[in-house]
Amino acid sequence: MNTVTTKDGVEIFYKDWGRGQPVVFSHGWPLSSDDWDAQMLFFLGKGYRVIAHDRRGHGRSTQTGDHHDMDHYADDLAAVTAHLDLHDAIHVGHSTGGGEVVRYLARHGESRVVKAAIISAVPPLMVRTAANPGGLPKAVFDDFQAQLAANRSEFYRAVASGPFYNYNRPGTERSEAIIQNWWRQGMMGGAKAHYDGIVAFSQTDFTSDLKKINVPVLVMHSEDDQIVPYADAGPLSARLLKNGTLKTYKGFPHGMPTTQADMINADLLTFIES
């Protein structure tokens, strides 16, 4: 397997296919690089080099018990990009991966990057605070951790078959294969990484990170996102970015890169080639 070892001894698995300008994908919680299949094959077919890694504690990367936070996520991404010596890269992050991309750009600079896109992403801040009154109560995320600790398999099945893909919406056609693939990816990773990851994606404030970014960033978010509610996420991130563009969708789920891959891929390609 292709892996890079981080400074703290964690092996990060990555995929690296094709030649050309690199497009680098950062996945959502609690999944793996497999969640980008539809995007990686699409952009590979368009002549791009496509790269995706499994976050520490997720997928095929080391199931370490420590350092499941956005700084380490960003540092691990930087380790992959440095190991592959990527230049003129486009970074694409979904959900927690969107936070990872934002923190990477703010923490490690933009010398290797020309553009970025964040999809259904967690920035600026998910949890409700005095400064972020539109966020979700901390009790929501505490409940996520309690359900994970009680029965991770059942919890993941419930997320995938319900709000992640809007399969709990009337008239929405469920795909058992998509549900099972989400569950499969989640169960490949480590419970400790996923438990701590809930704090990382919900309580990290990316406000200052967003303000530091200069490269063009496409912010893609659905108004019907049940995991990362639209009003306190996409529009706020777009306003905080120096060069941000908001692309809003109606009726799409949080997991729209999978269920609406054709439209998401087309919009990403338009942005990348513009």
Secondary structure as GFF3:
##gff-version 3
##sequence-region A 1 274
A	DSSP	beta_strand	3	5	.	.	.	ID=ss1
A	DSSP	beta_strand	11	17	.	.	.	ID=ss2
A	DSSP	beta_strand	22	26	.	.	.	ID=ss3
A	DSSP	three_ten_helix	33	36	.	.	.	ID=ss4
A	DSSP	alpha_helix	37	45	.	.	.	ID=ss5
A	DSSP	beta_strand	49	53	.	.	.	ID=ss6
A	DSSP	alpha_helix	70	83	.	.	.	ID=ss7
A	DSSP	beta_strand	89	94	.	.	.	ID=ss8
A	DSSP	alpha_helix	96	108	.	.	.	ID=ss9
A	DSSP	beta_strand	113	119	.	.	.	ID=ss10
A	DSSP	alpha_helix	138	161	.	.	.	ID=ss11
A	DSSP	three_ten_helix	163	165	.	.	.	ID=ss12
A	DSSP	alpha_helix	176	188	.	.	.	ID=ss13
A	DSSP	alpha_helix	191	203	.	.	.	ID=ss14
A	DSSP	alpha_helix	207	212	.	.	.	ID=ss15
A	DSSP	beta_strand	217	222	.	.	.	ID=ss16
A	DSSP	three_ten_helix	230	232	.	.	.	ID=ss17
A	DSSP	alpha_helix	234	240	.	.	.	ID=ss18
A	DSSP	beta_strand	244	249	.	.	.	ID=ss19
A	DSSP	alpha_helix	256	259	.	.	.	ID=ss20
A	DSSP	alpha_helix	261	273	.	.	.	ID=ss21
###
